[in-house]
């Protein structure tokens, strides 16, 4: 189990100290600065080598990376809770006299734990990206921020919305990176303070909260990276074939993702990131066709040229299989699409993809 070394942490902490000295800096501004510092340093040093060559599958390596991060987060949470508890007890026993030393110490400890935990999350995110061969651009990490907006729940389904899935994707497409980062920073700061307020219990609650949060972030990021890699592989396998019908493919993926009801965080992030690659006018037109009725879409795909049809259907099958299950509604959509394209639907092929995703984390498209 390896903690980030001093050469990694010091530059970011120094950056945070400069932020704190800036009177105009918002409470949450520390987090986007931390992300920027980490990404630039990591990818400048070629940190992909940290994962190392391994005969283990991507799925196994991803699970190991998440468990390592959870353990580190839990230990730092327990340590922070223990120091906070000791500070509160010592302050009470000395009738507040020791508070001049213990309270600042506790505050620094809580802040340090928050920064370290965030660093663990960042390293885990980049490790998972490396495992699934997904590139994070340190100069433009907008894709990462859209994912984090969902992983840290600064963007969620709106209960009052008539179409929460569509509205969520629309909001994530248009999120501002700096704004997302600051929202996350404020949330993490508040959680770190609250979980250390109760003496003794904070040792357990802080440790458990850190484990649970890291597990949630890790699982969300892992699924997203798997989805991202799978879709990229499917489009690369189809080469230029699907580029002319990308709008129809995105509609089909939308119908598959929403066939069982609510969009998951990783599904919403993936759709948002692919949509951002389209010109604004085309992006808006595609999103207006994100509805709960795939009949119109299934009629329009009949116009897809003959050479494109097979890779188009294969990309849809990958989208259905990537969550490692294929529901009855998804099967109906795939069968209807295959019929409209004049192709046969082979459920065993989709089940084979699911098995590969489960065992290896990636699927071979040959």
C-alpha positions, 0 to 999 in steps of 0.5 A: 500500500503506497501513499503519495510521496512528499515530492507529489504532495508538497507542491500542491500543499504549497499551492493551497497555502497560496490560495488561503492567503488570497483574500479573494479566493472562495472556500472551495477554490482549493480543490480545482487548484489541487486537481490542476497541480496533481494532473500536471505533475503526474502526467509530466512525470509519466505516472502511468508506469506506477501501475506497472505491467501485469498479467492480471485483468483490468477488472482485477487491477481496478478492484485492487486500486480501489481497495488500496485507496479505501484503506488509505482513506479509512486510516487517515480518517481514523487518525484525524478522528483520534487527534480531534478527539484527543484535542477536545478531551485535553481542552475540556480537562484543562478548562480550555487552557490547552485549547490554544494549542490543541484546537489549531492542531485539530484544525490543521489535522482535519484540513490535512486529512481532507487534502490527503483524502482528495489526493487519494481520490485523484490518484485513484481516478488517474490509476483507473484511467491508466488501467483502462487506457483512457487519457486525461488531458491535464491542460483541459480536464473538462471530461474529468470535471463532468465525471466528478460533478456526478461522482461527488453529487454536485449534479443529481437527478432533479426530483421535480423534473418531468424528464430527469435523465435528459435534464441531468445530461443537459446540465452536465454538458454545460457545467463550468469546470471551475464551478464544479471544482469549487462546489466539491471543495466546499462540500468536502470541507463541510463534511470533514468538519462535521464528521470530526465534531463528536469526540470518540465517535469521530474515530469510527465515523470519519474512518467509515465515511472516508471508506464509503466515499472512496468506494463510491467515487472509485466504483463510479470512476471505474464504471465510467472508464470501462464505459469510455474504453468500450465505446472508444474501442467500438467506434475505433473498430468501426473506424470512419463507418459510424462517424457519419451516423454518430447522432443516431448512435448516440440516440441509440445509446441513450435509449439503451441506457434509459431502458431500465429507468434512471441514468446512472452517473457514469452513463450521464457523464459518458453521454455528456462527454461525447455530446461535447465533441459535437458542434453546438447546433448538432448537439442541441438537435441530438439532445432534443431527440433524447426521449422515451420513445425509440420508435422514431429512432428505429425508423430513421436508422433504416436509412443507414448505408449498408457498410455502416450497419454491422459496426453500428449494431455492434456499437449498440451491443457494446453499449448494452453489455458494458454494465455487465447485464442485458435487460429485457427492454434492452434486448427488445431495442437491440432486436428491433434495431437489428430487424430495421437494419436487416441484420440478425440479433445474436444474444449469445454474442452480447452475453459473450461481451458481458462475460469479457467485461466481467472477467477482463474489464474490456472486450475484444472486438475482432 
